[in-house]
Amino acid sequence: MSQPKITAYLKTYCGWSEGVRAIFRKYGLEWEEKDIIKNPAFRWEMEQKSGQPLSPCVEVNGTMLADISGEEVEKWMVENNLLVSSDTAPDAPINSSCTDEQHAAMARGSVPGQIKFIA
């Protein structure tokens, strides 16, 4: 299978966004990440393309998947023959919000155990 063109509109720190990243890592996919927190222009772009304000949003080969979890991204990509399903466990939860501990860490300016993505 060929590598799909993926643009992901994600938040710097967010359980849902990290779940989407976990699916991309699980399958070794390349993606362009647009951090909607660090760059408000990316949020505007996401809202224009998706027609709504909720994230994560993932565009795959020109199809916008709005307000989607990692679990839903994986399911959609398998159903559309862009991935062959794998039983390998992802390295982060793929269908959950941030934990209370993560929210507290964000308030302090850091999130333990998460990678900081900069776009």
C-alpha positions in Angstrom: 0.0 0.0 0.0 1.2 3.5 -0.7 1.7 6.1 1.9 -1.5 8.3 2.1 -1.2 12.1 2.2 -2.1 13.0 5.8 -2.5 16.4 7.4 -3.5 16.4 11.0 -4.9 19.4 12.9 -4.0 18.6 16.5 -3.5 20.3 19.8 0.0 20.4 21.4 -1.2 18.5 24.5 -4.5 16.6 24.2 -5.5 13.0 24.8 -7.5 12.9 21.6 -4.7 14.4 19.6 -2.2 12.0 21.1 -4.5 9.1 20.2 -4.4 10.2 16.6 -0.5 10.4 16.7 -0.4 7.0 18.3 -2.2 5.4 15.4 0.2 7.2 12.9 3.2 5.8 14.9 1.6 2.4 15.2 1.5 2.1 11.4 4.7 4.0 10.6 2.7 6.7 8.7 4.1 10.0 7.8 1.9 13.1 8.5 2.0 16.8 8.4 1.0 18.1 11.8 -0.6 21.5 12.1 -0.7 22.6 15.8 -3.9 24.6 16.2 -2.9 25.9 19.6 0.5 27.3 18.6 -0.7 28.7 15.3 -4.2 30.2 15.2 -4.1 30.3 11.4 -4.1 26.5 11.5 -7.2 26.5 13.6 -8.9 28.8 11.1 -7.8 26.6 8.3 -9.1 23.5 10.1 -12.5 25.2 10.7 -12.8 26.2 7.0 -11.9 22.8 5.7 -14.0 20.8 8.3 -16.9 23.1 8.7 -16.7 22.9 12.5 -14.4 24.0 15.4 -13.7 20.7 17.2 -10.4 18.8 17.0 -8.7 16.6 16.1 -9.3 16.8 12.4 -7.4 14.6 10.0 -7.3 15.1 6.2 -6.4 11.9 4.4 -5.9 12.0 0.6 -8.3 15.0 0.5 -11.0 13.6 2.7 -11.6 15.5 6.0 -12.3 13.4 9.1 -13.7 16.0 11.6 -13.6 15.7 15.4 -12.1 12.2 15.3 -10.4 9.9 17.7 -7.3 7.7 16.9 -9.6 4.7 17.1 -11.9 6.2 14.5 -9.0 7.2 12.2 -7.6 3.7 12.3 -11.1 2.2 11.5 -11.7 4.6 8.7 -8.3 4.0 7.1 -8.7 0.2 7.3 -12.3 0.3 5.9 -11.0 2.5 3.0 -8.1 0.1 2.3 -5.4 2.5 3.3 -4.1 0.3 6.1 -4.1 -3.4 6.8 -5.4 -3.9 10.4 -2.7 -4.7 12.9 -3.1 -6.2 16.4 0.0 -4.3 17.6 -1.0 -2.2 20.6 -0.6 1.6 20.1 1.8 3.4 22.5 -0.9 5.7 23.9 -4.6 5.5 24.5 -6.5 6.1 21.2 -9.9 7.0 22.4 -9.7 9.2 25.5 -9.3 12.8 26.6 -6.5 14.0 28.8 -6.3 12.6 32.3 -6.7 14.9 35.4 -2.9 14.6 35.9 -2.3 15.8 32.3 -4.6 18.7 32.8 -2.7 19.7 36.0 0.6 19.3 34.2 -0.6 21.5 31.3 -1.6 24.2 33.9 2.0 24.0 35.1 3.4 24.2 31.6 4.5 20.6 31.1 3.0 17.1 30.5 5.0 14.2 31.8 5.4 11.3 29.4 4.3 13.1 26.3 6.3 14.4 23.4 6.1 18.0 22.5 5.3 18.5 18.8 6.1 21.8 17.2 4.8 22.9 13.9 
